[in-house]
Amino acid sequence: MKNKALLLGLVLLAATLAGCFTTTTINPNYSSANPELMFIGKEAPEAKPAEKLNLGSYCLSVSEKWKVDGKTPDGQTIWSKDSLRNAVPCR
């Protein structure tokens, strides 16, 4: 019985070590459910010019700004978009 347990232990140890020494690399996949809000790359995407929306009794100025929000494990820049909204008089 001891021989079977020892053999099973050695087989499990060998399988564990074989798994640790494989050179298979999983490539990272960075994605977003909404790519309009997050971008990964060296340069920020071009920002749209501010737009003015007429909402009836008032207008809304909407502008967007990209900011650095960190780095991926492989050193790529993560950009996220901020949306700025201000109530402005309609003219």
C-alpha positions as CSV (number, residue, x, y, z in Angstrom):
1,M,0.0,0.0,0.0
2,K,2.9,2.4,0.8
3,N,4.5,1.7,-2.5
4,K,1.3,2.6,-4.4
5,A,0.9,5.9,-2.4
6,L,4.6,6.7,-3.0
7,L,4.2,6.0,-6.7
8,L,1.1,8.1,-7.0
9,G,2.9,11.0,-5.1
10,L,5.9,10.8,-7.5
11,V,3.6,10.8,-10.6
12,L,1.7,13.8,-9.3
13,L,5.0,15.6,-8.5
14,A,6.3,14.8,-12.0
15,A,3.1,16.1,-13.6
16,T,3.3,19.3,-11.6
17,L,6.9,19.9,-12.5
18,A,6.3,19.2,-16.1
19,G,3.5,21.8,-16.1
20,C,5.8,24.4,-14.6
21,F,8.5,24.0,-17.1
22,T,6.5,24.3,-20.3
23,T,7.2,27.4,-22.4
24,T,3.6,28.1,-23.5
25,T,2.8,31.7,-23.1
26,I,-0.7,33.1,-23.1
27,N,-0.8,36.4,-25.0
28,P,-2.7,39.1,-23.1
29,N,-6.0,40.2,-24.6
30,Y,-7.0,43.8,-23.5
31,S,-10.5,44.6,-24.6
32,S,-13.4,46.7,-23.5
33,A,-17.2,46.1,-23.9
34,N,-17.3,49.7,-25.2
35,P,-14.1,50.7,-27.1
36,E,-15.3,54.3,-27.2
37,L,-14.4,54.5,-23.4
38,M,-11.0,52.8,-23.3
39,F,-8.1,52.6,-25.7
40,I,-4.7,50.9,-25.5
41,G,-1.7,52.3,-27.4
42,K,1.1,54.8,-27.4
43,E,-0.8,57.9,-28.4
44,A,-4.2,59.0,-27.3
45,P,-7.0,58.9,-29.9
46,E,-8.1,62.2,-31.3
47,A,-10.7,63.9,-29.2
48,K,-13.9,65.1,-30.8
49,P,-14.5,68.9,-30.7
50,A,-17.0,70.0,-28.0
51,E,-20.6,69.9,-29.2
52,K,-23.6,71.9,-28.0
53,L,-26.9,70.0,-27.5
54,N,-30.2,71.9,-27.4
55,L,-32.3,70.1,-24.8
56,G,-35.3,72.5,-24.9
57,S,-35.1,74.8,-22.0
58,Y,-31.3,74.8,-21.8
59,C,-28.3,73.7,-23.8
60,L,-25.6,71.2,-22.8
61,S,-21.9,71.6,-23.8
62,V,-20.3,68.1,-24.1
63,S,-16.6,67.7,-24.4
64,E,-14.4,64.6,-24.2
65,K,-10.9,64.3,-23.0
66,W,-8.5,61.2,-23.0
67,K,-6.3,60.6,-20.0
68,V,-3.6,58.1,-19.1
69,D,-5.2,55.5,-16.8
70,G,-2.2,53.2,-16.2
71,K,-0.2,50.6,-18.0
72,T,-0.7,47.1,-19.1
73,P,1.6,44.4,-17.7
74,D,3.5,44.4,-21.0
75,G,4.1,48.2,-20.8
76,Q,1.3,49.6,-23.1
77,T,-0.5,52.8,-22.1
78,I,-4.2,52.5,-21.1
79,W,-6.2,55.6,-22.1
80,S,-9.7,56.2,-20.7
81,K,-12.2,58.9,-21.8
82,D,-13.7,61.5,-19.5
83,S,-16.8,63.2,-20.7
84,L,-17.4,66.8,-19.4
85,R,-20.9,68.2,-19.4
86,N,-21.9,71.8,-18.6
87,A,-25.2,73.5,-18.8
88,V,-24.9,76.6,-21.0
89,P,-27.3,79.2,-22.2
90,C,-28.8,78.6,-25.7
91,R,-28.0,81.3,-28.2
